[in-house]
Amino acid sequence: MSSYAAQKGRSTTTAQPTAKAAPEPLTPAEDNRIAQNRDFVQEHLPDIVPFFRNLHAEGLIDGWRAITNCRLTQENAS
């Protein structure tokens, strides 16, 4: 089965992934923030850790440095 593009006589080359540049080295403050966020997520949201792991495996995030806002919210039950 040929693709729609091939049927219409268009190029059928696939895009090649571009090489990602290595992330910038972490400062001690960033390293501390990342450690706090990782510990927070592992304590309060352990079920989401595999989701983050999959995002990293697919190249969608750089790792824990991409997780920037971790906090618990509480809705008032009034």
Buried (B, 14 or more C-beta within 10 A) or exposed (E): EEEEEEEEEEEEEEEEEEEEEEEEEEEEEEEEBBEEBBEBBEEEEEEEEEEBEEBBEEEEBBEBBBBEEBEEEEEEEE
